[in-house]
Amino acid sequence: MSEVVQQALGLWGFEDAQVTLIATRENHVYRVDFGAESYALRLHRQGLHSDAALHSELRWLAAIGKGGVGVPTPIAAKDGRYLQIVEGAQVDVLTWLPGRPLGATGASIDHPDRAGAFRAIGREMVRLHRISDAWTPPADFTRWSWNRDGLLGRTPLWDRFWENPTLNRKDRQLFDRFREAACRDLELLQPELDYGLIHADLVRENVMVDGAQVRFIDFDDAGFGFRLFDVATTLIKNLDEPDYRDLKSALLSGYRAERPIDTKPLDLFMALRAATYVGWISSRLDEDGGHARNIRFIETAKTVLTYYLDRSTQDGG
């Protein structure tokens, strides 16, 4: 156990807890078993979010939890604060959610009722959106924005996907053409789109299933964005599933059971979501598995972007 983790445990009064490293993705996440309770202790990736952005995330999670959506909620340290700085590292503690992930990258969905699980995701997703709309954020609330600039601007949140260093000349032309078309189309559509706080990373690893109930974890990428971006994020990782059409239909029916949503622009957001991964991986090519993921992300994006551009041309765009 690192010295930072040991010091952090003391700040929450967990000195004698059992600690297990669970994940080393954007953050280092530890399961902390203390007495009869379990918690998630997060050491945040340096430079990913400011202290103010993390404070905002934690207060938002508290509000979502109070609204009845199954999310990890923050636990205050002994001094009453949610976020602590330990030797320069940002640390917080959340409740531990029961259940298991819906699946993992490269593995099939792990659920006996796949369509039922996606229907439940749609219902909980719209509840998260509705609760967020009803909540009044504090004046100093700050999270990044998956808006037009955050997706397609000169400095997008996840890097300039059209400049991924492994793109060949033909692929670069495709990505440039898509960016131009998407900028135009999103500007036209923007006034009609549902926009607000979103999770932005509801992939199968971040959906915990416990019987018929689903819960959401990992709000690292959460912020302001188009609600269709949340929908597209859940769908994009399941394009190769043999029952993808059924999963898509179930997700949308679950959402629409609680709130209407116009899915005519969904192809655009599927393409935008696919493109973001090509930008995200650009600075991570040398990480374990980075090159394999890069190839996978580019191939998926090429398929989805081409489909979108072809449909846009056919529709007179």
C-alpha positions in Angstrom: 0.0 0.0 0.0 1.4 3.4 -1.0 2.2 6.1 1.6 -0.5 8.3 0.0 -3.2 5.7 0.4 -2.1 5.1 4.0 -2.3 8.8 4.9 -5.6 9.1 3.1 -7.1 6.2 5.1 -6.3 8.1 8.3 -8.1 11.2 7.1 -11.3 9.2 6.9 -10.6 7.2 10.1 -10.0 4.0 8.2 -6.6 3.2 9.7 -7.2 -0.6 10.2 -9.2 -1.1 7.0 -8.5 -3.9 4.5 -7.5 -2.3 1.2 -7.6 -3.8 -2.3 -6.5 -2.2 -5.6 -9.4 -2.6 -8.0 -8.7 -0.4 -11.1 -5.8 1.6 -12.6 -7.5 3.3 -15.5 -7.8 7.1 -15.3 -7.7 6.9 -11.5 -6.4 4.4 -9.1 -9.4 2.9 -7.3 -9.2 0.9 -4.1 -11.8 -1.0 -2.3 -11.8 -0.2 1.4 -13.4 -2.7 3.7 -13.9 -1.2 7.2 -16.1 -2.9 9.7 -19.3 -4.0 8.0 -19.1 -1.3 5.3 -17.2 -1.0 2.0 -16.0 2.1 0.2 -14.2 3.2 -3.0 -11.1 5.3 -2.4 -10.0 7.2 -5.5 -6.6 8.6 -6.3 -7.2 10.9 -9.3 -5.1 11.0 -12.4 -2.8 14.0 -12.0 -4.0 17.0 -14.1 -7.2 15.4 -15.4 -9.5 17.6 -13.3 -9.1 20.7 -11.1 -10.0 20.6 -7.4 -13.0 22.7 -8.3 -14.2 20.3 -10.9 -13.9 17.4 -8.5 -15.8 19.3 -5.7 -18.5 19.8 -8.3 -18.6 16.2 -9.3 -19.0 15.1 -5.7 -21.8 17.5 -4.9 -23.6 16.5 -8.1 -23.2 12.8 -7.1 -24.7 13.6 -3.7 -27.7 15.2 -5.4 -28.2 12.3 -7.8 -28.1 9.8 -5.0 -30.7 11.8 -3.0 -32.9 11.7 -6.1 -32.9 7.9 -6.1 -30.6 6.9 -8.9 -28.0 4.3 -7.9 -24.7 6.0 -8.0 -21.7 6.1 -5.6 -22.1 9.0 -3.2 -19.3 10.9 -1.5 -18.2 10.3 2.1 -16.8 13.2 4.0 -13.5 12.9 5.7 -13.1 13.6 9.4 -12.8 17.3 8.7 -16.1 17.4 6.9 -14.7 17.8 3.4 -15.2 15.4 0.5 -11.9 16.1 -1.3 -8.5 15.8 0.3 -5.0 16.6 -1.1 -2.4 14.1 0.1 1.2 14.8 -1.1 -0.2 16.6 -4.2 -2.7 13.8 -5.0 -6.4 14.4 -5.1 -8.3 11.8 -3.0 -11.9 11.1 -2.2 -14.0 8.3 -0.9 -17.4 7.1 -2.2 -19.9 4.5 -1.2 -19.3 1.0 -2.7 -22.1 -0.2 -4.9 -23.3 -3.8 -4.9 -23.5 -5.8 -8.1 -21.1 -6.6 -11.0 -20.2 -4.8 -14.2 -22.5 -5.5 -17.2 -19.4 -6.6 -19.1 -15.9 -5.7 -20.0 -14.1 -4.5 -23.1 -13.5 -7.4 -25.5 -16.0 -9.6 -23.6 -19.7 -10.2 -24.2 -22.4 -8.7 -22.1 -22.8 -10.6 -18.9 -26.5 -10.7 -18.3 -29.2 -13.3 -18.9 -31.7 -10.7 -20.1 -29.7 -8.4 -22.3 -32.5 -6.4 -23.7 -34.0 -6.1 -20.2 -30.7 -4.7 -18.9 -30.6 -2.1 -21.7 -34.1 -1.1 -21.1 -33.2 -0.5 -17.4 -30.2 1.5 -18.5 -32.4 3.7 -20.6 -34.8 4.3 -17.6 -32.0 5.1 -15.2 -30.2 7.3 -17.7 -33.3 9.5 -18.2 -33.8 9.6 -14.4 -30.3 10.9 -14.1 -31.0 13.6 -16.7 -34.2 14.6 -15.1 -32.8 14.8 -11.6 -29.9 16.9 -12.9 -32.3 19.3 -14.6 -34.2 19.8 -11.4 -31.1 20.3 -9.3 -29.7 23.8 -8.9 -25.9 23.6 -9.0 -24.0 25.9 -6.6 -22.6 29.1 -8.1 -19.0 27.7 -8.2 -20.0 24.5 -10.0 -17.7 23.7 -12.9 -17.4 20.7 -15.1 -16.1 20.4 -18.7 -18.5 20.6 -21.6 -19.2 18.1 -24.4 -20.5 20.9 -26.5 -19.7 21.8 -30.1 -16.3 23.2 -29.1 -15.6 20.3 -26.7 -16.2 17.8 -29.5 -15.1 19.5 -32.7 -13.3 22.7 -31.8 -9.6 23.6 -32.1 -8.9 22.0 -28.7 -11.5 19.3 -28.1 -11.7 17.6 -24.6 -10.2 14.4 -25.9 -7.6 15.8 -28.3 -7.7 16.5 -32.1 -9.0 13.2 -33.5 -8.4 14.3 -37.0 -4.6 14.5 -36.2 -4.2 11.1 -34.7 -0.6 10.4 -35.8 -1.3 6.9 -37.1 -4.0 8.0 -39.7 -3.0 7.5 -43.3 -3.7 10.2 -45.9 -7.0 8.7 -47.0 -8.2 8.3 -43.4 -7.2 11.8 -42.5 -9.2 13.1 -45.4 -12.2 11.1 -44.1 -11.9 12.6 -40.6 -11.4 16.1 -41.9 -14.5 15.8 -44.1 -16.5 14.4 -41.1 -15.4 17.3 -38.9 -16.4 19.9 -41.4 -19.9 18.2 -41.9 -20.4 17.6 -38.2 -19.6 21.2 -37.3 -22.1 22.4 -39.8 -24.8 19.9 -38.8 -24.4 20.3 -35.1 -24.6 24.1 -35.4 -28.0 23.7 -37.2 -29.3 21.1 -34.8 -28.0 22.6 -31.5 -31.0 24.9 -30.6 -33.4 21.9 -30.7 -31.2 19.4 -28.8 -31.6 18.4 -25.2 -28.6 19.6 -23.3 -27.5 19.4 -19.7 -25.5 17.4 -17.2 -24.6 13.9 -18.5 -22.5 10.9 -17.4 -20.7 10.7 -20.8 -19.2 7.2 -20.2 -22.0 4.7 -19.7 -20.1 1.8 -21.2 -20.7 -1.7 -20.0 -17.8 -1.5 -17.4 -19.5 1.5 -15.8 -23.0 -0.1 -15.4 -23.3 -2.3 -12.3 -26.1 -4.9 -12.5 -27.6 -6.4 -9.4 -30.5 -8.6 -10.4 -33.0 -6.4 -12.3 -31.4 -3.2 -10.9 -28.7 -1.2 -12.7 -26.4 1.4 -11.1 -23.9 3.8 -12.6 -20.2 4.3 -11.6 -17.2 6.3 -12.8 -18.3 9.9 -13.4 -14.8 11.0 -14.4 -15.9 12.1 -17.9 -19.2 13.6 -16.7 -20.1 17.2 -17.4 -22.4 19.3 -19.6 -23.4 17.7 -22.9 -26.1 16.6 -25.3 -28.3 13.9 -23.9 -27.9 12.0 -27.2 -24.2 11.8 -26.5 -25.0 9.7 -23.4 -27.2 7.4 -25.6 -24.5 7.1 -28.3 -21.8 6.3 -25.7 -23.8 3.3 -24.5 -24.6 2.1 -28.0 -21.2 2.6 -29.7 -19.4 -0.2 -27.8 -22.1 -2.7 -28.7 -22.2 -2.3 -32.5 -20.7 -5.8 -32.9 -23.1 -7.5 -30.7 -25.3 -9.9 -32.7 -28.4 -8.5 -31.1 -27.4 -4.8 -31.4 -30.7 -3.8 -32.9 -32.6 -5.3 -30.0 -30.3 -3.6 -27.5 -30.7 -0.3 -29.2 -34.5 -0.6 -29.3 -34.6 -1.6 -25.6 -32.4 1.3 -24.5 -34.5 3.8 -26.4 -37.8 2.3 -25.2 -36.6 2.5 -21.6 -35.6 6.1 -22.1 -38.9 7.0 -23.8 -40.9 5.4 -21.1 -39.8 8.2 -18.9 -39.1 11.1 -21.2 -39.4 11.8 -25.0 -36.2 12.1 -27.0 -35.7 12.9 -30.7 -33.3 10.3 -32.1 -33.2 11.5 -35.7 -29.7 13.1 -35.0 -28.5 9.9 -33.3 -26.3 8.9 -36.3 -24.4 12.2 -35.8 -23.7 11.5 -32.2 -22.7 7.9 -32.8 -20.1 9.3 -35.2 -19.0 12.0 -32.8 -18.6 9.5 -30.0 -16.6 7.1 -32.2 -14.3 10.0 -33.3 -13.6 11.1 -29.7 -11.9 7.7 -29.0 -9.5 8.3 -31.9 -8.5 11.5 -30.2 -8.3 10.1 -26.7 -6.0 7.2 -27.7 -3.6 9.6 -29.5 -1.7 10.4 -26.3 -1.9 6.9 -25.0 -0.4 4.9 -27.8 2.5 3.7 -25.7 0.4 2.5 -22.8 -0.3 -1.3 -22.5 -2.6 -2.3 -25.3 -2.6 1.2 -26.7 -1.8 0.3 -30.3 -4.4 -2.5 -30.4 -7.1 -0.1 -29.1 -6.0 2.6 -31.5 -6.5 0.2 -34.5 -9.9 -0.8 -33.1 -11.0 2.7 -32.5 -10.0 3.9 -35.9 -11.7 1.0 -37.7 -14.9 1.6 -35.8 -14.8 5.3 -36.4 -14.2 4.9 -40.2 -17.3 2.7 -40.4 -19.5 5.0 -38.4 -18.3 8.2 -39.9 -18.6 6.9 -43.5 -22.2 5.8 -42.7 -23.0 9.2 -41.3 -21.5 11.1 -44.2 -23.2 8.8 -46.8 -26.6 9.3 -45.1 -26.0 13.1 -44.8 -25.3 13.3 -48.5 -28.4 11.2 -49.4 -30.5 13.6 -47.2 -29.1 16.6 -49.0 -26.8 17.7 -46.2 
